[in-house]
Every structure is written in C-alpha cells, then in structure tokens.
Amino acid sequence: MAAPVPPGAPRQQPPPPPNYNPNYQQNPSSLSDNLQNLNLNRPPSMPNSAPRPSPFQPPHFPSSAPSPSFSRPGPPPPGAFPRPSVPPSGSPPPALPPNVGTVRPTGPPFSQPSPFGSRPPPASLPSAGSGVVMGPSSGAPSFGSLAPRLGAHPSPIASSTTPSSVPPSVSSGGLVSNGPHAPPFHGGPRFPPSGAAPQPPLMGPPTAGAARVLPQAPSMRPLMGSSGISAQQRSPFSAAPQGAPSYSAPPQGMPSFSPPPQGMSPPAGFPFGQQTQTQPVAPPPIPGSAPPTMFGMPPPPPLPNQMTAISPVVGQTGGSLAGSSKIDPNQIPRPIPGSSVILHDTRQGNQANPPPPATSDYIARDTGNCSPRYMRCTINQVPCTVDLLTTSGMQLALLVQPLALPHPSEEPIQLVDFGESGPVRCSRCKGYINPFMKFIDQGRRFICNLCGFTDETPRDYHCNLGPDGRRRDADERPELCRGTVEFVATKEYMVRDPMPAVYFFLIDVSMNAIQTGATAAACSSINQVIADLPEGPRTMVGIATFDSTIHFYNLKRALQQPLMLIVPDIQDVYTPLQTDVIVPLSECRQHLELLLESIPTMFQNSRTAESAFGAAVKAVFLAMKSTGGKLLVFQSVLPSVGIGALSAREAEGRSNVSSGEKEAHKLLQPADKTLKEMAIEFAEYQVCVDVFITTQTYADIASISVIPKTTGGQVYYYYPFSALSDPAKLYNDLRWNVTRPQGFEAVMRVRCSQGIQVQQYYGNFCKRIPTDVDLPGIDCDKTIMVTLKHDDKLQDGSECAFQCALLYTTVYGQRRIRVTTLSLPCTNNLSNLFRMADLDTQFVCFLKQAANEIPSTPPLNVREQVTNFCINILLSYRKFCATVSSSGQLILPEALKLLPLYTLALVKSTGLRIDGRIDDRSFWITYVSSVSTPLAIPLVHPRMIALHDLDTKEGNESPIPPALPLSSEHVSDDGIYLLENGQEGLIYVGSSVDSKILHQLFGILSVDEIPTQFVLQQYENPLSKKLNDVINEIRRRRCSYLRLKLCKRGDQSGLSFFSYLIEDKVPTGGLSYVEFLVHVHRQIQMKMSS
Amino acid sequence: MSEMANTDPEGIDGVRMTWNVWPRTKVEASKCVIPLAASISVIRHHPDIPTLPYTPLRCKTCSAILNSFSRVDFTAKIWICPFCFLRNHFPPHYSLISETNLPAELYPQYTTVQYTLSDPNVNPNNPMNAAPAPSASPVFLFVLDTCMIEEEFGFVKLALKRAIGLLPDNALVGFVSFGTQARVHELGFSDMSKVYVFRGSKEISKDQIMEQLGIGVSGRRAPTGYQQKGMQNGFPNTGVARFLLPASECEYTLNSLLDELQTDQWPVAPGNRASRCTGVALSVAAGLLGACLPGTGARIIALVGGPCTEGLGTIVSKDLSDPVRSHKDLDKDAAPYFKKAVKFYDNLAKQLVSQGHVLDLFASALDQVGIAEMKVAVERTGGLVVLSESFGHSVFKDSFKHIFEDGEQSLGLCFNGMLEINCSKDIKVQGIIGPCTSMEKKGPNVADTVVGEGNTTAWKMCGLDKSTCLTVLFDLSSSERSNTPGTVNPQLYIQFLTSYQNPEGHTLLRVTTVTRRWIDSAVSSEELVQGFDQETAAVVMARITSLKMETEEGFDATRWLDRNLIRLCSKFGDYRKDDPSSFALNPCFSLFPQFMFNLRRSQFVQVFNNSPDETAYFRMLLNRENIANAAVMIQPSLISYSFNSLPQPALLDVASIAADRILLLDSYFSLVVFHGMTIAQWRNMGYQNQPEHQAFAQLLQAPQDDAQMIIRDRFPIPRMVVCDQHGSQARFLLAKLNPSATYNNAHDMAAGSDVIFTDDVSLQVFFEHLQRLAVQS
C-alpha cells in the first residue's frame, strides 16, 4: 500500500525541474522570497516561486523585511498536498519517495545535496562545538539565571526518549537535538515541509533548513560535521521552537511511561527566576504518587513536580491583599519556553504516550497512535466512568485537525490503496481498519476496537498471525501500524466525480473600497496568487466584482478582452452566463491579469457607496453551484443593499452598552437568518466561502461570519485597513489560503469505542445529520472540537479508541479518506487524570466553548463560568489529590499549573472585553471557532519580547529572544517591545528610548515621529536586521503574517498594547495575576470548608 | 383596374372616401351598406403642398385651423370657422390681409398646407409631449435575438453592421441582445465590453429597470430638466451617454461588439426550443428608452429569430413536441399562452405610446415568432414589421437596409405624430383602423359606437412614414336634421391635423381640410352612386372584415361579406325583382363584386392556410398601406408580356396563362414572374443569348425590369418568385387566379392554357349566385 504512487496521482508532482529542490526545503525560502518580492520587489530566487511582479508599487512596501518569510512555508505543506507551485517531490504523503519512507526508521536518507558544501558553515564549525557545549546553557543564558538547571534536564530527556526505538544514527542526532542543541533541530523544520527533500543549494534560508535536517541525516554528518549544527544556531530558524511557550507539563507525561531518567532533579522547586522557569523537559515519572510540591519549599528532589503549590499566600480566608503581598510575583507559574525540540513517539511499549504540549516544538513519530497534531484529547487517559470525570471538573473532548501541517522531519502520511474493494471496514460501525483492530482465529476474523463486533477478514486481506498475536504483515501495512493513514476512495465514496479545484474571487468595488485602496490591494494580491494556484487543466477560476450591482466577467479566451456582465437585480439574483464565467485557469491567464490590473482604474470614478455583499455572494454561488469550490470574497464596507443587507446596528449597540443594556451581546449574533440560510445552501453545493474584510468601519462581522463558518471557510479582518501596511498581509494571507494543504467537498465523522460517544462538534462546518459534519472546504489550519460523553462504563486497563475519518477531495481531484486513530488507556484513578491532563487542549476546548457562549450570554456570566471552571478543577484536585498539604497553600496540579494564568488571560481577552469594538469581538469569536491548539494559546496569552537589546544577545541560538511575562513591570520606558498573538504584532516604543535605537530600527529620531501606519523596513544595521529576522521567524512559525503596529504611551495605540498585559491590574476591575491567584485560592478554600 | 394605380386619385390631400357624396341621415347612411369612411395618407409627400413658416390660426372654440374653406371678411378682418361658424378676428400680424393678398392657407388650391412649428414647446397640438425634445437626433435601439444558428446569426450581424454604417452620424444608437437573458450593452463604457444582464424569466417593472441600470434617479428629472442647455447631445441625463451613443462615436465599438457577440450560450436541452426572452428584452429596451429619452423620437428595432419561450410574452412552451399555436388553436381557445402574451404586449404598447417610442419588428424564422401577439405593440406605435424566412433572404436584407437609406427611396421615418380630426357638426368619428393609438380625447364629434381606435378625436402615431395610411370611420348624428333648413350648408367639412417630427428633427403640422357635399339620398341616389369609390370601399371592407375577425368571437367573414355585397347589389343594382338575368350594375359599382370575390379568397379572410403570424403580418400591412397598394393585396394585378404587343393588363384568370406569354403577378407581398411553357423552353435553350433573338431577350427582361420598379417603391420588399409553367413555384401564381378552368371543366379549355386543381368556385359562378340573390325580393 505504501507502494509507489500511481502515475496519475496528482499529488505527485510532475518531475521536478532539473534543479529542483524538494519542496520542503524550498518552502521556507520560497516563502520568504515571495514576501520579499512583495515588499522589496526582489527577484525571486526560488525556482518554484515564479517570479512575480512586485505586487504593489514597490514604494509601498519598500522594505519590510528583506527576508520576511512568511511564516508558513508557504506552499507546500509537507503534508499530503503537494501544491503545484511547489515542487512536489517531498511532499506527498501518498506516495513516499522511497527514501523518505525509510527515513524514519533507518535514519535519514536525507541526502543532502551537494550544495550543502557551499554553506558558510566552516565558520560555524567551531561554534558548533560550542553549540553543543552550550546547549545546556544556551537555553539558560537567554533565560537568565536558570541555566544550569536547564542544561541538566534536557539531556536526560534526550536519553530517555530516544532510547531504543531510534536508530543509532538518529539517536545521536536526537541527542544533540534534544539537548541544548535542540534548537537547531527543530528550528526550521517545522514549516518547511519535511520530507525527503534535498536541500536547496544556495539559499540562505535553506541552510537553516539543512541545519534542521542535520541531526537526522547521518549522511550529512560526515560532510558537514558539526558545522551544520553551528549553522543552525545562527540561522533564523533555529530559534523558533521555544517561541511557543512550552510548558513543563507535557514532559511529565513522558516520563511517566518511560522509566524516569536519572534522578532528574525536578525543577519543581525552581526558583522562579525572572522570566524563565525552565521546567525540566523531562520530568520525573512516577505517576500516581506525587506529593505536592510547594513553592515555598525546595521540592524534594526525587519527587517530580506533580503539582505546584503557591505558598502561604493567603492566610486562610482572610487577608487577601496582605496575602498577595506575600506572593512573590516572580515565583508564580508562567509558561516556560521550551528550548528544545522534543522527539515524540506516539506509542511506546504498546502504551499511548502522552503528547508534548501543543505549543512546543516536537517531532512526532507515528507508532500506532496518530500524531497529536491531528488529534489530541483533553486528558490522555480516559476516565472509566462519567462520575470520575465529573468529579475531576475537567471535560473530555478531542481537538481534531485532520489536515494539520506536519513537522518537516516527520514521516509523511502514507497512502493506502485497497483497489476496487475500498478500505477494510467494520461491517457494523463502519470504522476503518486501524492498528488496534484485533485479528483472531489465525487472522481469519478481526474484532473492531470501536464497536467490539467480530468481522470476517476479507479473503484477499488475510494474513497469518505471528507469535505475538499480531499479523505478520502488520509492520508492512501502514493501516496496521500507523495512527494516521490515507485511503484511496473508491466510487462508493463519491456521489459524483470529484470536483475540480474552483477558485472564485469576488471583489468589492464600491466607492469606499476603491478609495481606501482595498480594491487595488485585493486585485494585486489575487494577481500574484494566481501563479500559486494548483496547476492543471482542472483548476478553474472566476472573477466578479460588486458594488450595488454584481459584475461578472466572461474570461473566455475567444474574446479579445474580458466581457463585463452586470447582474443588476440584487433582490433576486441569478448568474449571467451558464458557462464562461468560470473557466480553466490555463485558458484565461492573460485575460485574468489584464482584468485584475484594470479593475481598480475601471471603477476609479465610481460613486456607488452601496455594497450588495449578500446578493453578490449568492449570485456567484449560483455560478459555482454545479461544481462547488472556493469563493474568496473581499469586502470593504457594511453590506447595505440587496439580499442579506445589514444595518449599522453597532451604533445603537454602543448606546446600549453605555446605558448598561443587557442585550448588548446580541450584536454578536447574526442580524437575521438570511445569511445563515444562504450558507447552508452553499454548503450543500460544496461552496466554501472565505471573507477578507478590509474595512475602516463597522462591517458586522457577526452577521457576515456566518457564511464562512458554515461553509468551512474563514474570516480575515484588516481593521482599520491601511493601503500602506496591509496589502502585504493581505497577499500573504491569500497566498497561504490557496496554497496550504486543503481539501474540498469533505465529510468528517469521529467514532469512539463503546462506552463513549460524540456529544457535539464545534468548528467551521455545516451539519445536516447528527453524526457527520460537512466541510465544503477543509484545510490544515482548521480545527474541529469534538466533545465526548460517556454512555457506559469503561474497563479499567482497557483502551478506548477514537477514530476520525475525513473523506475529501484533493485539489487535484482525487478522493481520499484520511483516517486518524487514537487509542488511550482507561483509568479509574483520579490523580491519573490530573497527571495526564493536557493543559493546552483542555484550555483550548474551554476557550472555544466560551467563545461559543459569548454571543448568547452576557459577558459577565461568561467570565464567571470561565473562572468557575478553573476553580472547580483546582478544587477537585485540592480535595481529592492533595489532601496532604496545608490548606494555606494554593496547590496546583503540575500539568495544569498554568490554568489560572490562562483563565485570567481569557477573562481579559478581546472576546470578553465589554469595551471592545463589536467587530473586534465578533472576529475574535469567529477566529477562535476554528483556531488550532498551537495558535489558540498565544491568542489569549500573547508573547512579549524585548527588541531594544536584540543585538546585545548575540550568540543566542534562537533568533527570538525569550518571552517576558505580560506585566508592565517588565516594560520599561527606555525599551522597545514586541507583543504578538499570532494575528497582530504590537511594537511598543517606550517614551525615553535612545534615539539611536529608534533610528536604527525605524529610521526616526524621536518617539513623536512614530507613524500611525507602519511598514517594517530593514536598515543597514545589525539591530534592524535582527528585528527583521525575529519578525520573520515569528511569522513563519505562526503561519501568519503579523499585522504590525507601532504603539507609544499616551495614545490609543499605547492603551491597546497595555490591554494585552494580562498580569496587570486593570483599573476597571480586572484583577492582576497575583490577585487572581488569591481570588482562586479563596474560592477554593471557601468551597472546601463549606 | 390597373389604370387606377397609375393615376393619383388621392390628390394633394391624400384622402379617399368610400362615398364622396354623403347621405344626410344616419338611416340613409346605413342603407348605403358600405360605411362612410375616409382613408388618409397622413404625411404623403406631394410637391404642391406649401410649407408655411408660421404658426396656424385656430378657431377660438373648436380649435380648427384657418383654411381655404373659411369665409373671410376682409374689411372686418374676420374669418368664419366652417366647422362651428364662429367669427374669429384675425390677429394683428394678419392685418395686411386682403382679397389680393392672401396667406397661403387661404388659397383655394391649398386644401393641404404644412406649418413649421418653430417652437415645439408651444405646440398645442401635442399635449402628450408636454416636454417635447429639442430638435433631437433620431434614436435607434437595436434588440437582437441571439438564439439562432450560426449562419443566421452571421447574416443578421452583417445586416446590422451595414445598417449602423448607414445611420446619420448624430443618430443615437443603443444595443440590447437577448437569449435566455436580456443584455443591455453599455456602449459608453470604454474600459471593456460591459453588459447589464436581466433574467429572462422575471417580470420587471419600468422603475426596476431604471434603478437597476443605474439611471433611476437622474432619469426621473422634472420636465424642466429637458430644456437645460449644454447637455450632452441635448439630452439631460447621464444614462443616455452610457447606453445610447451617437453613431459616429460608437460605430467601432458596436462593430467589434458584434464581431465578438456569440449566439446564446445557455444550453438547450435536446428536444427543446432555445430559451428566448423576447418579451423581457423588449420591456427592458422600452424601460431604457423611457428612462433616457421620454418624449423623443426613438425606435426599438427588434430582430427576432424565433418564438419567445421564456418569461413575459411567451407564446409557446420550450418543448418542441408542443407546436406553436395555429388559427385552429386560437379558435378553439387551445392556445394557452396567447392571451397572456397579448396582454403583455398591450401593456408594452401603452408604455411605448406614452413615451412616444416605436417598436419595429423584423422576424425571420421558418416557424412563427409571435407576430400575432406582438402585433398590438407594433401597430399601436406605428412600427414597421417585416416577416421573412431567413435573415439571409432579400425580403429581410433589403427591407432592413431600406429603412436606413436616405434619398428618394427613403421611407421618411417620422416620430411623435398626432392626428386630430375636426368635422362638421353632424359627423361623428367612430374610430380609426391603422397604425395609431387613441388618445381618448372626447368631444362632440365622437361617436357612440367604436370601431378600431376610437372614443377620441385625437390619435397618437409614435412612428409614421410617408406611406402611412389610416382609415377613419364616420357615423352621422342620429338626431334628425339639427340644422334648420334655412341655414343648411350643402357642404360638409373635415379637417385632419397631423403634427409630427420629421427625420431632421423639425416639428411640422399638416392641415388637410376636405369638403364633400351632403345629399339627400332619398331624393337622388344617382349622385350618391356617382360618388362611390369602389376601390376604397373594397379596401375599407377588407379592413373592417379583418378587424372583426380579430375582435369578434365566431365572426363569419365570408357570410358577412356576402350579405353586404348582396345588400349593396340589391340597393344599387338595376334589375327586375326575381329576374337574375335582368341584373345590371352601374359602372361605379361594377368592379366591386370582383373585389369581394377576391377578398373572400384572400389571405385576409381565408386564414387557415396561413399561420397566425402571417395573418397578423398581412393585416398590419393591409391597414397601413394606401388604397392602391391595399387593393393590390386584395386583388393582385396581372400583366402579360408577349411578342407583338406591349405589356398589358391581363385578367386575373387562369385563362390568361399561355405558353408563349410571360406573366407578372403583383400580389403586393410577392411578385411572380411566370414563364409560359414555350418561353421557358426557349429560355432554357439559350435563345436569348443569340444576337438574332434579341427581341426574345428583351421580352424576358421586361417583366424583370418592371418587377424591380415595383420592388423599389415598396416596403417591405416583396418576395420575388420566378417560375415556369408547370413548375412547383407556379403555385404562387395559380393560387391567385380565378379558377375558371379546373379539372372539372378542363376539356373545354384551349390547348396551351392551364387548369387549376381546386374546388373553389370561379368568378363566374360567384356572379351567377350574386345576381340570383340580389334580385330576390
């Protein structure tokens, strides 16, 4: 099944151009190249990225970063979807290039292209050595004093994790990587598609890539030796991993299963030094027994940090404030940047292995369970009974991201073709064959791990069992040894031929859009992105514009020029042509370019202020109805006429808020049902709508977002739209939108073992029947939350499986079924649940549910619910698992010790802020509904770093400096800080910053000159370079082109910056972090005593 | 009969009446059988008509215009209106008037004069034009069907391009195409071709059209807006410049647009008709013109290649197994779409009339396209209509070209016509048959009974040309002798006032005043008889018959005609009761029975050989042509060419066929050149090419030349058929001939003549019966 891909397989790219770099290598660089083009008009150096004309007039975005690499490695997600533009070879999971397949196990076949030699490494060589040495410390230095400890931890981990399973060569690499070195390791890889891609030669970025690869690629070693590594250190990529706060918690899990490494001294008692607490990466095992550690005291070395206690904070119930003073703000739990890449085997010793934190940098190896990227559970052990779950206060849910972007170093997902008969399935529950189906009776029958039914093995699938009870061919068949596989769908899975990839662009050309430059930005972005659309005869495109009427364009090649067809009836729309509105890309490229260039000028003198968004979307839908496809809408004003017209209800909403109106949150609900009904119809015909809102006014996102939400699309929001700084982001967003791995006309269902059933799905989809969700579009960024409920008791010691099956059509028109299976042990032990809790997942579920509540519940109630949720969990833990400790301490389960911080952050987040703009809140809610786990955390708890001293930290292996706590104590007046949440980046400039630094970074001399619209430029000085490196690195890791904004104290921008400092006390009543802990503690005490 | 065609019986006035002497009373009039009617060629060109550059004088009470029949008191400077007998003072500028210094309108020979109305805004004769356009350029809005095969589409595009080339530079041109949907092309958009697409299946109001075209607001200017200066092309509104451009500016755009225009791209299911939204396209076109140019002369020129199957005005379902309605279906009320479609076009007609715009229809298809339904809109707006089999056929091609041609042959297309009739006291107007619309202007001269467009003394003619002819039907006041005997005026007067805008954009008013004599028919029927115009009478009867067939349920035309003919013969014939052989008719009536015979056999009465579309087409032309042409439609003319004699009229009888003759039949809609057997043989042997047989060549050529002469003057271009005796095409001739020789009596016939295979009665039999019935007591 892992056989070579059939020739026709789309995924597989055509033979790469001679010099062709495997895509993954290229990606990063190509991405950044493109960016550069965008900004700098620099010629693209990458083969695959076609040279594009500089989008905007160069002047506009002159320089924002020379190497701004879009965070996403753009195109080719390593995953299964090779994008046309990107070179293929590495990409497709379906067919693994032979060498790739082997990579994992054996060691890396990554053959490094000779070009490697050319790298600069030599210089680094020495450093490499040092790198290794430093490793341990390197993490530390950056984080301050903790260094020593850090060093210690990592190494243990490395050894522990890598043990036997990793081939020697790898392991050595692993060692390196896990340890201090880690950075290099994970550095680039994340984004660049993994795979077997040869490394692109000359590119700067590639080196980085190479570096990443290094550890794995034995072959390289000789060649490059340590130099590779050293190179990494310098390379921008290397820093990345920690970017996401990695928590110590996860590591814990690992240890528990794998024998605890040496006596690890648990960092538990760490001094909460400044910013960093480095948690030991590999924590001590010892499950059940964990005595609580208290903060105040040095933790007993042997005991791992099962829990975190905050010392005698509040004297019993009493002295709140006083108590707070007793808490050392430097010692309270904060996310600790993980400094290393974690190697994660999904199962070890035939046991599910708890995954590393979602925000950490890890490389997963699918050894039976799916990679946590695709599916993760809030608790890594399943409570046997519903009572146990209720007692814990936690919830049981899955976060499913079926097309998630894998780490470049991960083995691609294998494609399995069962031929005519289709994949083997349980005949009762229709579950798909997976590694946990148990074959019995000499392999003649198998027992379904989902429903327990015993099935006959199909004759041609029969195989004898080995002595261990497994099928002898289990290791050769991916579906029997991998948690995630992809099946080729047969006719049975199609109601029609797989649809072609259809991209329809719909652009607002009303007066406002034209005048703000939004139309020009959209046209230019589209014009560039066209080159990135999947190549091939089946790719179709269409274009329409609208103001108070809808303008279609006949792009047929036979015409000398495009023909504009206007649909003036916006109450009852229709399509003006049956054919020729949507035409194969290959036939209309020229017309398309011509058209996109002329649209902004053509409507230049338009006086039409009205915008018929709803009608336009509907009309385009009618044109797309026969095929389905992606509809990308660029909207600039509040839709004011035609079907689904909206009113400026925000104005009345504002007065309601001020008058204390209880119904204010209604503004977060759609204005009426029209758009919802339309959306359901769209979904039925497989039309997926993405909306890019480039506005300077209220646009009623609450209403508009219904369409993308229901059709598997997404809302992008540019407010206030700036023709200067936003086009670059628009372009990058659009490009990622069309190039990321994605599928069409998808249906998804999650099946669970007996005893558990799916309660509900949350996310961007349309649901017509209770069991399935329909996804006209699904891509690697979309996450669906699945809440679970017990309908029976589970057997302690047995395993409970979850299987997500996603049937979809690739952009090349193949029908596939991606099956992701996760099997977790069941437990009756409450403390196991706490130990196995997955903080990130837990919190994100919780975040999504809260977001879901906001439109229908007053914000105060939601805040209270959120706080209570946190309190209840801690209370349960306190009550049942930590009885030993004194009641004067706030005791936190180690795995969930950041829960209060995150909860506080959530309470203060945009969505729950009453004073926020309605659209901002709506957008936040919409964004949360589909956001993936790794991006959800920073959304709520952003990362803040100092920029003014970037150049003084030379030698640090990561380009991204360590994060600072989100407290104004850490913001000084002579500093410059970047705060980013994955969506936007606020650069705060203190009021007394050295003007030299200002000049170096922004080309200005005083804070007063700070422009309102900001475009990052690179100046010829190390500091500026460094800043660009940092920003590009962050963009790349977040797969998002941050919207940068300069802030200074004393105006609106400064306020918005400080509003993100969630540890601060907010004058209007928001508690500071310390106060919040006190509050939580007091609540717990009250409940305990009651 | 043909001699009539050569004279000018209409004279300077262009008026012909069924009776040139009028009976005094209603009772007497009804005894005359043939109604009192006048046919007027409203703006026929005549070299003797003077054009006066000043405004006419009107009677203060009846508003009749000073004319040569007015009595003038030169000393008192007073004129007496012949209609109401009111004494009007001449205004100061007539102070120089004297018996030797008469204004032209008082010259006795100028019974018809024409005034130039310098300021159209004060034209009191045209109240609908409250805000008449400034002297505007003509407007042509082409509405093109795109549902046709490529070949036809090529023909029609070619014709269109040629037409656009012929337009005057200042003419405004617009373009609408349609198929499944109607598309308005914005010619003024320079960046690319831009069209507004309207769904064919949805009814849209005029307001919606304006709003959706983005001309709603500005299009609804107050009337004063039209007089603003400095507006583009003299038109106030921006919509004009977007959709209607001067031909000189948009010729290139239009040509390239036509080059790229494709046939309708919407798929047609097998076994189905193309989906064609003619109705919506026309109402969109009307809405566009209404928004841009209300009140100015504009034509919608519709080129249609098939039946409307979508939306408003649908005449047949899309399913091909469902045939287009036939006369039989209409009779049996089995045409489900008919009434609705007619109603739609009726409303469209109202809208167009109120805007003063014209609908021209060019239909080319092998099957019907719905002329029967659209007739009302075309006829009421005074539009042109041409029906042919193909856009490649000369009937279409040449007719279409003809419209746009200048010079001698030009049709002289005029706009915004209005006809008013003033008449002497006892005369009432029942209505008009012909291309016009009643304006519902009530007055003392309006009759109680209505025929055609009635209930008024004023009619609107949105479009008219120099051949437009209307038939006015009169009635007499039923009150006995209202005039006291002493003041009895022996003359009656009728004044026709026609105002219109000529192709150059000038507004003209033509005043035709006619007088006829009253006669007491009880006293002397001799004079009455002398005043009978049989040709006019025949045409009027044909028009009335057609109208009744269309409007009266279950009307038996043949019987009605027969009865009237018998009554007429009974009244005016000279006979002894019950003695058929004694029957004789005054020469003034002698031709009439033969006209009736041919009318009974014509396409106007015998509709079942024709489709409803053809019938509607024939009738529209019957109603708008002058008497001479209409007479030819009823009774074709036949000319015989042979050696040894000049071309001469021949009897419309099968007996006229001879082997050594060439016949030229003119039935108005078609011209047939028919070669006798011998002639055809000679011709086939090529004698005409031999120098010694030049006479033969000339003989062959003569009918062709004559046919071309006829064709040149005619619109639409007749269909030309050249055939030989016994050839299949010969049916076009045979169908029109009196079947005096059929297979029933073939043995009687001379060799070389022909027989017609029919059971129809011959003229002779018809006469025999007529005589017998006329003399019955």
Interface residues (C-beta under 8 A of the other chain):
Chain A: S548 T549 H551 F552 A558 L559 Q560 Q561 P562 L563 M564 L565 I566 V567 P568 D569 D572 Y574 P576 L577 Q578 T579 D580 L595 S598 T601 M602 T608
Chain B: T180 Q181 R183 E186 F189 D191 M192 S193 K194 V195 Y196 V197 F198 R199 K202 I204 Q208 E211 Q212 L213 G214 S256 E260 Q262 Q265 W266 P267
